[in-house]
Amino acid sequence: MSSSYEAFLYMKSVKRRLFWWRFIALASFMGALGIWSVHSHPKSFDYKRPHIARLVIKGEIRSDVSKFIKALKKAQDDTSVTGLLLVVDSPGGEVTGGVRLHNAIENFAHVKPVAVTMGSLGASAAYMLSAPANHIVALPSTLTGSIGVILQRPDLSALLNSVGVNMAAITSGKMKDQTDFTTHLTPEGHAMLQGLVNDLFDQFVEMVARGRHMSESQVRSLADGRAYTGRQALSLGLIDELGDEDQARLWLKNKLKITQDDYPFVDLEIKKKSYWNNFVFSKSFLGIILGEDIWDGVERSLLQNSLDGAVSILQF
Protein backbone atom coordinates (compact mmCIF):
# COMPACT_ATOMS: atom_id res chain seq x y z
CA MET A 1 0.00 0.00 0.00
CA SER A 2 1.49 3.31 -1.04
CA SER A 3 2.35 5.92 1.52
CA SER A 4 0.16 8.49 -0.28
CA TYR A 5 -2.89 6.21 0.02
CA GLU A 6 -2.16 5.64 3.70
CA ALA A 7 -1.93 9.39 4.19
CA PHE A 8 -5.27 9.80 2.41
CA LEU A 9 -6.94 7.25 4.71
CA TYR A 10 -5.40 8.90 7.74
CA MET A 11 -6.64 12.35 6.74
CA LYS A 12 -10.10 10.94 6.05
CA SER A 13 -10.15 9.40 9.52
CA VAL A 14 -9.05 12.68 11.10
CA LYS A 15 -11.79 14.61 9.27
CA ARG A 16 -14.40 12.08 10.38
CA ARG A 17 -13.32 12.36 14.02
CA LEU A 18 -13.18 16.15 13.74
CA PHE A 19 -16.74 16.21 12.38
CA TRP A 20 -18.06 14.17 15.30
CA TRP A 21 -16.17 16.27 17.84
CA ARG A 22 -17.70 19.40 16.32
CA PHE A 23 -21.14 17.80 16.38
CA ILE A 24 -20.74 16.80 20.03
CA ALA A 25 -19.47 20.27 20.94
CA LEU A 26 -22.41 21.94 19.17
CA ALA A 27 -24.92 19.59 20.79
CA SER A 28 -23.38 20.25 24.20
CA PHE A 29 -23.53 23.99 23.62
CA MET A 30 -27.19 23.84 22.58
CA GLY A 31 -28.04 21.69 25.58
CA ALA A 32 -26.27 24.05 27.96
CA LEU A 33 -28.00 27.00 26.29
CA GLY A 34 -31.38 25.35 26.79
CA ILE A 35 -30.69 24.66 30.46
CA TRP A 36 -29.44 28.22 30.97
CA SER A 37 -32.53 29.67 29.27
CA VAL A 38 -34.84 27.66 31.52
CA HIS A 39 -33.12 28.88 34.67
CA SER A 40 -32.56 32.43 33.41
CA HIS A 41 -36.10 32.84 32.09
CA PRO A 42 -38.42 31.12 34.55
CA LYS A 43 -42.05 30.74 33.63
CA SER A 44 -44.13 33.75 34.52
CA PHE A 45 -46.71 33.64 37.25
CA ASP A 46 -49.37 35.97 38.57
CA TYR A 47 -47.96 38.02 41.42
CA LYS A 48 -50.82 38.34 43.91
CA ARG A 49 -49.16 40.24 46.76
CA PRO A 50 -49.71 44.02 46.74
CA HIS A 51 -47.07 45.55 44.48
CA ILE A 52 -46.26 48.37 42.07
CA ALA A 53 -46.11 47.40 38.40
CA ARG A 54 -43.02 48.39 36.42
CA LEU A 55 -43.00 48.81 32.64
CA VAL A 56 -39.93 49.56 30.50
CA ILE A 57 -40.42 51.46 27.22
CA LYS A 58 -37.12 51.60 25.38
CA GLY A 59 -36.11 52.40 21.81
CA GLU A 60 -38.22 53.66 18.91
CA ILE A 61 -41.98 53.40 19.41
CA ARG A 62 -43.82 51.48 16.70
CA SER A 63 -47.49 51.67 15.76
CA ASP A 64 -48.24 48.19 17.08
CA VAL A 65 -48.05 48.56 20.85
CA SER A 66 -50.80 46.04 21.56
CA LYS A 67 -48.66 43.95 23.91
CA PHE A 68 -48.01 47.01 26.10
CA ILE A 69 -51.68 48.04 26.02
CA LYS A 70 -52.79 44.57 27.14
CA ALA A 71 -50.24 44.51 29.96
CA LEU A 72 -51.30 47.96 31.15
CA LYS A 73 -55.00 47.07 31.08
CA LYS A 74 -54.35 43.85 32.98
CA ALA A 75 -52.38 45.75 35.63
CA GLN A 76 -55.04 48.45 35.83
CA ASP A 77 -57.71 45.84 36.57
CA ASP A 78 -55.52 43.83 38.96
CA THR A 79 -56.43 44.68 42.56
CA SER A 80 -52.97 43.62 43.76
CA VAL A 81 -51.34 46.35 41.61
CA THR A 82 -51.27 49.61 43.56
CA GLY A 83 -49.42 51.86 41.10
CA LEU A 84 -47.28 52.02 37.96
CA LEU A 85 -43.64 52.91 37.39
CA LEU A 86 -42.80 53.70 33.75
CA VAL A 87 -39.12 53.47 32.84
CA VAL A 88 -38.74 55.45 29.61
CA ASP A 89 -35.65 55.67 27.41
CA SER A 90 -36.85 56.49 23.91
CA PRO A 91 -36.43 59.19 21.26
CA GLY A 92 -40.08 58.75 20.25
CA GLY A 93 -41.46 57.10 17.15
CA GLU A 94 -44.77 56.70 15.37
CA VAL A 95 -47.56 59.05 16.38
CA THR A 96 -50.12 56.24 16.41
CA GLY A 97 -48.11 54.17 18.87
CA GLY A 98 -47.47 57.19 21.07
CA VAL A 99 -51.16 58.13 21.14
CA ARG A 100 -52.26 54.59 22.00
CA LEU A 101 -49.77 54.35 24.85
CA HIS A 102 -50.68 57.84 26.05
CA ASN A 103 -54.36 56.90 26.22
CA ALA A 104 -53.66 53.65 28.08
CA ILE A 105 -51.42 55.40 30.61
CA GLU A 106 -53.92 58.24 31.02
CA ASN A 107 -56.66 55.70 31.79
CA PHE A 108 -54.36 53.99 34.30
CA ALA A 109 -53.54 57.30 36.00
CA HIS A 110 -57.24 57.97 36.55
CA VAL A 111 -57.37 54.85 38.74
CA LYS A 112 -53.89 54.44 40.26
CA PRO A 113 -50.81 56.69 40.58
CA VAL A 114 -48.27 56.65 37.77
CA ALA A 115 -44.66 57.85 37.92
CA VAL A 116 -42.23 58.12 35.00
CA THR A 117 -38.46 57.92 35.21
CA MET A 118 -36.57 58.97 32.08
CA GLY A 119 -33.15 57.75 31.06
CA SER A 120 -31.04 59.47 28.42
CA LEU A 121 -34.10 60.12 26.23
CA GLY A 122 -37.77 60.83 26.81
CA ALA A 123 -38.60 62.92 23.76
CA SER A 124 -41.37 63.41 21.20
CA ALA A 125 -43.78 60.45 21.27
CA ALA A 126 -41.98 59.21 24.40
CA TYR A 127 -42.81 62.51 26.08
CA MET A 128 -46.35 62.27 24.73
CA LEU A 129 -46.95 58.97 26.53
CA SER A 130 -45.28 60.31 29.69
CA ALA A 131 -47.39 63.47 29.90
CA PRO A 132 -50.43 61.95 31.67
CA ALA A 133 -48.30 60.52 34.50
CA ASN A 134 -48.83 61.98 37.95
CA HIS A 135 -45.10 62.57 38.41
CA ILE A 136 -42.23 62.74 35.90
CA VAL A 137 -38.61 62.34 36.98
CA ALA A 138 -35.68 62.93 34.62
CA LEU A 139 -31.93 63.20 34.88
CA PRO A 140 -30.39 66.66 34.48
CA SER A 141 -28.88 65.41 31.20
CA THR A 142 -32.03 63.70 29.88
CA LEU A 143 -33.19 65.00 26.50
CA THR A 144 -36.96 65.41 26.65
CA GLY A 145 -39.72 67.57 25.20
CA SER A 146 -39.27 67.80 21.41
CA ILE A 147 -43.02 68.36 21.12
CA GLY A 148 -43.80 68.16 17.42
CA VAL A 149 -44.60 65.98 14.42
CA ILE A 150 -42.68 65.26 11.23
CA LEU A 151 -43.99 63.67 8.03
CA GLN A 152 -41.30 62.92 5.46
CA ARG A 153 -42.37 62.61 1.84
CA PRO A 154 -39.53 61.92 -0.63
CA ASP A 155 -39.95 63.20 -4.20
CA LEU A 156 -38.12 60.97 -6.67
CA SER A 157 -40.02 62.13 -9.75
CA ALA A 158 -37.11 64.22 -11.08
CA LEU A 159 -34.66 61.35 -10.58
CA LEU A 160 -36.95 58.92 -12.39
CA ASN A 161 -37.44 61.35 -15.26
CA SER A 162 -33.68 61.76 -15.59
CA VAL A 163 -33.30 58.05 -16.31
CA GLY A 164 -36.27 57.93 -18.66
CA VAL A 165 -38.87 56.52 -16.29
CA ASN A 166 -42.25 58.24 -16.35
CA MET A 167 -44.84 57.15 -13.81
CA ALA A 168 -48.48 57.55 -14.82
CA ALA A 169 -50.97 57.49 -11.94
CA ILE A 170 -54.67 56.97 -12.57
CA THR A 171 -56.43 58.46 -9.55
CA SER A 172 -59.94 59.25 -8.41
CA GLY A 173 -58.87 62.67 -7.14
CA LYS A 174 -55.98 65.06 -7.52
CA MET A 175 -54.73 64.43 -3.96
CA LYS A 176 -54.76 60.64 -4.13
CA ASP A 177 -51.22 60.32 -5.50
CA GLN A 178 -49.67 63.10 -3.42
CA THR A 179 -48.29 60.61 -0.90
CA ASP A 180 -46.58 58.64 -3.69
CA PHE A 181 -42.86 59.44 -3.77
CA THR A 182 -42.71 58.74 -7.54
CA THR A 183 -45.10 61.66 -8.13
CA HIS A 184 -44.17 65.33 -8.01
CA LEU A 185 -45.47 67.00 -4.85
CA THR A 186 -47.68 69.91 -5.89
CA PRO A 187 -48.27 73.02 -3.76
CA GLU A 188 -51.81 71.76 -3.12
CA GLY A 189 -50.44 68.38 -2.08
CA HIS A 190 -47.94 70.03 0.24
CA ALA A 191 -50.72 72.06 1.84
CA MET A 192 -52.79 68.91 2.30
CA LEU A 193 -49.93 67.07 4.04
CA GLN A 194 -49.15 70.15 6.14
CA GLY A 195 -52.77 70.10 7.27
CA LEU A 196 -52.37 66.51 8.47
CA VAL A 197 -49.23 67.40 10.41
CA ASN A 198 -50.88 70.48 11.92
CA ASP A 199 -53.84 68.46 13.19
CA LEU A 200 -51.60 65.78 14.70
CA PHE A 201 -49.55 68.53 16.31
CA ASP A 202 -52.70 70.10 17.78
CA GLN A 203 -53.60 66.72 19.28
CA PHE A 204 -50.11 66.46 20.79
CA VAL A 205 -50.42 69.93 22.33
CA GLU A 206 -53.82 69.06 23.81
CA MET A 207 -52.40 65.89 25.40
CA VAL A 208 -49.50 67.75 27.01
CA ALA A 209 -51.73 70.59 28.22
CA ARG A 210 -54.15 68.13 29.79
CA GLY A 211 -51.47 65.95 31.36
CA ARG A 212 -49.27 68.77 32.66
CA HIS A 213 -52.14 71.06 33.72
CA MET A 214 -50.93 73.83 31.45
CA SER A 215 -52.79 76.06 29.02
CA GLU A 216 -52.50 75.22 25.33
CA SER A 217 -50.83 78.58 24.74
CA GLN A 218 -48.17 77.70 27.32
CA VAL A 219 -47.50 74.37 25.62
CA ARG A 220 -47.35 75.94 22.15
CA SER A 221 -44.75 78.42 23.35
CA LEU A 222 -42.52 75.43 24.17
CA ALA A 223 -43.51 73.24 21.22
CA ASP A 224 -41.38 74.27 18.27
CA GLY A 225 -39.86 70.79 18.11
CA ARG A 226 -36.78 71.54 20.20
CA ALA A 227 -35.55 69.17 22.89
CA TYR A 228 -34.82 70.29 26.43
CA THR A 229 -32.43 68.93 29.01
CA GLY A 230 -33.99 67.59 32.16
CA ARG A 231 -32.88 70.69 34.03
CA GLN A 232 -34.44 72.99 31.44
CA ALA A 233 -37.62 70.90 31.38
CA LEU A 234 -37.98 71.21 35.15
CA SER A 235 -37.89 75.01 35.01
CA LEU A 236 -40.45 74.96 32.18
CA GLY A 237 -42.89 72.68 33.98
CA LEU A 238 -42.49 69.75 31.59
CA ILE A 239 -41.24 67.45 34.37
CA ASP A 240 -41.59 67.45 38.16
CA GLU A 241 -38.26 66.36 39.61
CA LEU A 242 -34.61 65.73 38.79
CA GLY A 243 -33.36 62.29 39.68
CA ASP A 244 -33.34 58.65 38.67
CA GLU A 245 -35.52 55.60 39.19
CA ASP A 246 -34.94 55.68 42.94
CA GLN A 247 -36.63 59.09 43.17
CA ALA A 248 -39.58 57.88 41.10
CA ARG A 249 -39.96 54.82 43.33
CA LEU A 250 -39.80 56.98 46.43
CA TRP A 251 -42.47 59.32 45.09
CA LEU A 252 -44.82 56.40 44.39
CA LYS A 253 -44.30 54.93 47.85
CA ASN A 254 -44.94 58.31 49.48
CA LYS A 255 -48.03 58.83 47.32
CA LEU A 256 -49.36 55.43 48.38
CA LYS A 257 -48.26 55.98 52.01
CA ILE A 258 -46.04 52.89 51.90
CA THR A 259 -43.45 52.63 54.68
CA GLN A 260 -42.22 49.14 53.83
CA ASP A 261 -38.63 49.35 52.54
CA ASP A 262 -38.83 46.19 50.46
CA TYR A 263 -42.25 46.87 48.92
CA PRO A 264 -42.11 44.99 45.61
CA PHE A 265 -41.87 46.51 42.15
CA VAL A 266 -42.76 43.81 39.63
CA ASP A 267 -42.07 44.02 35.89
CA LEU A 268 -45.17 43.66 33.75
CA GLU A 269 -45.19 40.52 31.65
CA ILE A 270 -44.73 41.40 27.98
CA LYS A 271 -45.06 38.59 25.47
CA LYS A 272 -41.83 38.32 23.52
CA LYS A 273 -40.46 36.30 20.64
CA SER A 274 -38.99 32.88 21.24
CA TYR A 275 -35.81 32.76 23.27
CA TRP A 276 -33.74 31.55 20.32
CA ASN A 277 -34.89 34.48 18.14
CA ASN A 278 -34.13 36.88 20.96
CA PHE A 279 -30.67 35.37 21.32
CA VAL A 280 -29.74 35.28 17.63
CA PHE A 281 -31.12 38.74 16.85
CA SER A 282 -30.34 40.36 20.17
CA LYS A 283 -28.18 43.46 20.35
CA SER A 284 -25.64 41.59 22.46
CA PHE A 285 -25.29 38.73 19.96
CA LEU A 286 -25.12 40.89 16.84
CA GLY A 287 -22.94 43.34 18.72
CA ILE A 288 -20.42 40.55 19.21
CA ILE A 289 -20.47 39.76 15.49
CA LEU A 290 -20.52 43.32 14.11
CA GLY A 291 -19.15 45.32 17.00
CA GLU A 292 -21.39 47.35 19.32
CA ASP A 293 -20.81 50.72 17.61
CA ILE A 294 -21.61 49.37 14.14
CA TRP A 295 -24.69 47.50 15.33
CA ASP A 296 -26.01 50.56 17.19
CA GLY A 297 -25.95 52.52 13.94
CA VAL A 298 -27.48 49.71 11.89
CA GLU A 299 -30.25 49.15 14.46
CA ARG A 300 -31.22 52.83 14.62
CA SER A 301 -31.19 53.16 10.82
CA LEU A 302 -33.34 50.07 10.30
CA LEU A 303 -35.90 51.12 12.89
CA GLN A 304 -36.20 54.71 11.73
CA ASN A 305 -36.46 53.73 8.07
CA SER A 306 -39.19 51.20 8.88
CA LEU A 307 -41.43 53.68 10.71
CA ASP A 308 -44.66 54.24 8.81
CA GLY A 309 -46.66 57.45 8.56
CA ALA A 310 -46.21 60.58 10.64
CA VAL A 311 -43.65 60.31 13.40
CA SER A 312 -42.82 62.23 16.53
CA ILE A 313 -39.18 61.46 17.08
CA LEU A 314 -36.01 63.25 18.12
CA GLN A 315 -33.64 62.81 15.18
CA PHE A 316 -29.86 62.96 15.39
C-alpha positions as CSV (number, residue, x, y, z in Angstrom):
1,M,0.0,0.0,0.0
2,S,1.5,3.3,-1.0
3,S,2.3,5.9,1.5
4,S,0.2,8.5,-0.3
5,Y,-2.9,6.2,0.0
6,E,-2.2,5.6,3.7
7,A,-1.9,9.4,4.2
8,F,-5.3,9.8,2.4
9,L,-6.9,7.3,4.7
10,Y,-5.4,8.9,7.7
11,M,-6.6,12.4,6.7
12,K,-10.1,10.9,6.0
13,S,-10.1,9.4,9.5
14,V,-9.1,12.7,11.1
15,K,-11.8,14.6,9.3
16,R,-14.4,12.1,10.4
17,R,-13.3,12.4,14.0
18,L,-13.2,16.1,13.7
19,F,-16.7,16.2,12.4
20,W,-18.1,14.2,15.3
21,W,-16.2,16.3,17.8
22,R,-17.7,19.4,16.3
23,F,-21.1,17.8,16.4
24,I,-20.7,16.8,20.0
25,A,-19.5,20.3,20.9
26,L,-22.4,21.9,19.2
27,A,-24.9,19.6,20.8
28,S,-23.4,20.2,24.2
29,F,-23.5,24.0,23.6
30,M,-27.2,23.8,22.6
31,G,-28.0,21.7,25.6
32,A,-26.3,24.1,28.0
33,L,-28.0,27.0,26.3
34,G,-31.4,25.4,26.8
35,I,-30.7,24.7,30.5
36,W,-29.4,28.2,31.0
37,S,-32.5,29.7,29.3
38,V,-34.8,27.7,31.5
39,H,-33.1,28.9,34.7
40,S,-32.6,32.4,33.4
41,H,-36.1,32.8,32.1
42,P,-38.4,31.1,34.5
43,K,-42.1,30.7,33.6
44,S,-44.1,33.8,34.5
45,F,-46.7,33.6,37.3
46,D,-49.4,36.0,38.6
47,Y,-48.0,38.0,41.4
48,K,-50.8,38.3,43.9
49,R,-49.2,40.2,46.8
50,P,-49.7,44.0,46.7
51,H,-47.1,45.6,44.5
52,I,-46.3,48.4,42.1
53,A,-46.1,47.4,38.4
54,R,-43.0,48.4,36.4
55,L,-43.0,48.8,32.6
56,V,-39.9,49.6,30.5
57,I,-40.4,51.5,27.2
58,K,-37.1,51.6,25.4
59,G,-36.1,52.4,21.8
60,E,-38.2,53.7,18.9
61,I,-42.0,53.4,19.4
62,R,-43.8,51.5,16.7
63,S,-47.5,51.7,15.8
64,D,-48.2,48.2,17.1
65,V,-48.1,48.6,20.8
66,S,-50.8,46.0,21.6
67,K,-48.7,44.0,23.9
68,F,-48.0,47.0,26.1
69,I,-51.7,48.0,26.0
70,K,-52.8,44.6,27.1
71,A,-50.2,44.5,30.0
72,L,-51.3,48.0,31.2
73,K,-55.0,47.1,31.1
74,K,-54.4,43.9,33.0
75,A,-52.4,45.8,35.6
76,Q,-55.0,48.5,35.8
77,D,-57.7,45.8,36.6
78,D,-55.5,43.8,39.0
79,T,-56.4,44.7,42.6
80,S,-53.0,43.6,43.8
81,V,-51.3,46.4,41.6
82,T,-51.3,49.6,43.6
83,G,-49.4,51.9,41.1
84,L,-47.3,52.0,38.0
85,L,-43.6,52.9,37.4
86,L,-42.8,53.7,33.8
87,V,-39.1,53.5,32.8
88,V,-38.7,55.4,29.6
89,D,-35.6,55.7,27.4
90,S,-36.9,56.5,23.9
91,P,-36.4,59.2,21.3
92,G,-40.1,58.8,20.2
93,G,-41.5,57.1,17.1
94,E,-44.8,56.7,15.4
95,V,-47.6,59.0,16.4
96,T,-50.1,56.2,16.4
97,G,-48.1,54.2,18.9
98,G,-47.5,57.2,21.1
99,V,-51.2,58.1,21.1
100,R,-52.3,54.6,22.0
101,L,-49.8,54.4,24.9
102,H,-50.7,57.8,26.0
103,N,-54.4,56.9,26.2
104,A,-53.7,53.6,28.1
105,I,-51.4,55.4,30.6
106,E,-53.9,58.2,31.0
107,N,-56.7,55.7,31.8
108,F,-54.4,54.0,34.3
109,A,-53.5,57.3,36.0
110,H,-57.2,58.0,36.5
111,V,-57.4,54.9,38.7
112,K,-53.9,54.4,40.3
113,P,-50.8,56.7,40.6
114,V,-48.3,56.7,37.8
115,A,-44.7,57.9,37.9
116,V,-42.2,58.1,35.0
117,T,-38.5,57.9,35.2
118,M,-36.6,59.0,32.1
119,G,-33.1,57.7,31.1
120,S,-31.0,59.5,28.4
121,L,-34.1,60.1,26.2
122,G,-37.8,60.8,26.8
123,A,-38.6,62.9,23.8
124,S,-41.4,63.4,21.2
125,A,-43.8,60.4,21.3
126,A,-42.0,59.2,24.4
127,Y,-42.8,62.5,26.1
128,M,-46.3,62.3,24.7
129,L,-46.9,59.0,26.5
130,S,-45.3,60.3,29.7
131,A,-47.4,63.5,29.9
132,P,-50.4,61.9,31.7
133,A,-48.3,60.5,34.5
134,N,-48.8,62.0,37.9
135,H,-45.1,62.6,38.4
136,I,-42.2,62.7,35.9
137,V,-38.6,62.3,37.0
138,A,-35.7,62.9,34.6
139,L,-31.9,63.2,34.9
140,P,-30.4,66.7,34.5
141,S,-28.9,65.4,31.2
142,T,-32.0,63.7,29.9
143,L,-33.2,65.0,26.5
144,T,-37.0,65.4,26.6
145,G,-39.7,67.6,25.2
146,S,-39.3,67.8,21.4
147,I,-43.0,68.4,21.1
148,G,-43.8,68.2,17.4
149,V,-44.6,66.0,14.4
150,I,-42.7,65.3,11.2
151,L,-44.0,63.7,8.0
152,Q,-41.3,62.9,5.5
153,R,-42.4,62.6,1.8
154,P,-39.5,61.9,-0.6
155,D,-39.9,63.2,-4.2
156,L,-38.1,61.0,-6.7
157,S,-40.0,62.1,-9.7
158,A,-37.1,64.2,-11.1
159,L,-34.7,61.4,-10.6
160,L,-36.9,58.9,-12.4
161,N,-37.4,61.4,-15.3
162,S,-33.7,61.8,-15.6
163,V,-33.3,58.0,-16.3
164,G,-36.3,57.9,-18.7
165,V,-38.9,56.5,-16.3
166,N,-42.2,58.2,-16.4
167,M,-44.8,57.2,-13.8
168,A,-48.5,57.5,-14.8
169,A,-51.0,57.5,-11.9
170,I,-54.7,57.0,-12.6
171,T,-56.4,58.5,-9.6
172,S,-59.9,59.2,-8.4
173,G,-58.9,62.7,-7.1
174,K,-56.0,65.1,-7.5
175,M,-54.7,64.4,-4.0
176,K,-54.8,60.6,-4.1
177,D,-51.2,60.3,-5.5
178,Q,-49.7,63.1,-3.4
179,T,-48.3,60.6,-0.9
180,D,-46.6,58.6,-3.7
181,F,-42.9,59.4,-3.8
182,T,-42.7,58.7,-7.5
183,T,-45.1,61.7,-8.1
184,H,-44.2,65.3,-8.0
185,L,-45.5,67.0,-4.9
186,T,-47.7,69.9,-5.9
187,P,-48.3,73.0,-3.8
188,E,-51.8,71.8,-3.1
189,G,-50.4,68.4,-2.1
190,H,-47.9,70.0,0.2
191,A,-50.7,72.1,1.8
192,M,-52.8,68.9,2.3
193,L,-49.9,67.1,4.0
194,Q,-49.2,70.1,6.1
195,G,-52.8,70.1,7.3
196,L,-52.4,66.5,8.5
197,V,-49.2,67.4,10.4
198,N,-50.9,70.5,11.9
199,D,-53.8,68.5,13.2
200,L,-51.6,65.8,14.7
201,F,-49.5,68.5,16.3
202,D,-52.7,70.1,17.8
203,Q,-53.6,66.7,19.3
204,F,-50.1,66.5,20.8
205,V,-50.4,69.9,22.3
206,E,-53.8,69.1,23.8
207,M,-52.4,65.9,25.4
208,V,-49.5,67.7,27.0
209,A,-51.7,70.6,28.2
210,R,-54.1,68.1,29.8
211,G,-51.5,66.0,31.4
212,R,-49.3,68.8,32.7
213,H,-52.1,71.1,33.7
214,M,-50.9,73.8,31.4
215,S,-52.8,76.1,29.0
216,E,-52.5,75.2,25.3
217,S,-50.8,78.6,24.7
218,Q,-48.2,77.7,27.3
219,V,-47.5,74.4,25.6
220,R,-47.4,75.9,22.2
221,S,-44.8,78.4,23.3
222,L,-42.5,75.4,24.2
223,A,-43.5,73.2,21.2
224,D,-41.4,74.3,18.3
225,G,-39.9,70.8,18.1
226,R,-36.8,71.5,20.2
227,A,-35.6,69.2,22.9
228,Y,-34.8,70.3,26.4
229,T,-32.4,68.9,29.0
230,G,-34.0,67.6,32.2
231,R,-32.9,70.7,34.0
232,Q,-34.4,73.0,31.4
233,A,-37.6,70.9,31.4
234,L,-38.0,71.2,35.2
235,S,-37.9,75.0,35.0
236,L,-40.5,75.0,32.2
237,G,-42.9,72.7,34.0
238,L,-42.5,69.7,31.6
239,I,-41.2,67.5,34.4
240,D,-41.6,67.4,38.2
241,E,-38.3,66.4,39.6
242,L,-34.6,65.7,38.8
243,G,-33.4,62.3,39.7
244,D,-33.3,58.7,38.7
245,E,-35.5,55.6,39.2
246,D,-34.9,55.7,42.9
247,Q,-36.6,59.1,43.2
248,A,-39.6,57.9,41.1
249,R,-40.0,54.8,43.3
250,L,-39.8,57.0,46.4
251,W,-42.5,59.3,45.1
252,L,-44.8,56.4,44.4
253,K,-44.3,54.9,47.9
254,N,-44.9,58.3,49.5
255,K,-48.0,58.8,47.3
256,L,-49.4,55.4,48.4
257,K,-48.3,56.0,52.0
258,I,-46.0,52.9,51.9
259,T,-43.5,52.6,54.7
260,Q,-42.2,49.1,53.8
261,D,-38.6,49.4,52.5
262,D,-38.8,46.2,50.5
263,Y,-42.2,46.9,48.9
264,P,-42.1,45.0,45.6
265,F,-41.9,46.5,42.2
266,V,-42.8,43.8,39.6
267,D,-42.1,44.0,35.9
268,L,-45.2,43.7,33.7
269,E,-45.2,40.5,31.6
270,I,-44.7,41.4,28.0
271,K,-45.1,38.6,25.5
272,K,-41.8,38.3,23.5
273,K,-40.5,36.3,20.6
274,S,-39.0,32.9,21.2
275,Y,-35.8,32.8,23.3
276,W,-33.7,31.6,20.3
277,N,-34.9,34.5,18.1
278,N,-34.1,36.9,21.0
279,F,-30.7,35.4,21.3
280,V,-29.7,35.3,17.6
281,F,-31.1,38.7,16.8
282,S,-30.3,40.4,20.2
283,K,-28.2,43.5,20.4
284,S,-25.6,41.6,22.5
285,F,-25.3,38.7,20.0
286,L,-25.1,40.9,16.8
287,G,-22.9,43.3,18.7
288,I,-20.4,40.5,19.2
289,I,-20.5,39.8,15.5
290,L,-20.5,43.3,14.1
291,G,-19.2,45.3,17.0
292,E,-21.4,47.3,19.3
293,D,-20.8,50.7,17.6
294,I,-21.6,49.4,14.1
295,W,-24.7,47.5,15.3
296,D,-26.0,50.6,17.2
297,G,-25.9,52.5,13.9
298,V,-27.5,49.7,11.9
299,E,-30.2,49.1,14.5
300,R,-31.2,52.8,14.6
301,S,-31.2,53.2,10.8
302,L,-33.3,50.1,10.3
303,L,-35.9,51.1,12.9
304,Q,-36.2,54.7,11.7
305,N,-36.5,53.7,8.1
306,S,-39.2,51.2,8.9
307,L,-41.4,53.7,10.7
308,D,-44.7,54.2,8.8
309,G,-46.7,57.4,8.6
310,A,-46.2,60.6,10.6
311,V,-43.6,60.3,13.4
312,S,-42.8,62.2,16.5
313,I,-39.2,61.5,17.1
314,L,-36.0,63.3,18.1
315,Q,-33.6,62.8,15.2
316,F,-29.9,63.0,15.4
